[in-house]
Amino acid sequence: MIELSEITENLSRIVDYINNFVVDSKEKEYAIQKLEEAVFWITYLEEIKG
């Protein structure tokens, strides 16, 4: 079973990839924002899960 921490690590890697290899645009910024929100909420779930 995949752990929540693995998901956040992978999403963070995707954000890094987008930051480094995707041309700047509104869509890029929106994608990064949403992925970072996902990392935040998954981290939150991990914390309340205990």
Secondary structure, 3 states (H helix, E strand, C coil): CCCHHHHHHHHHHHHHHHHHHCCCCHHHHHHHHHHHHHHHHHHHHHHHHC
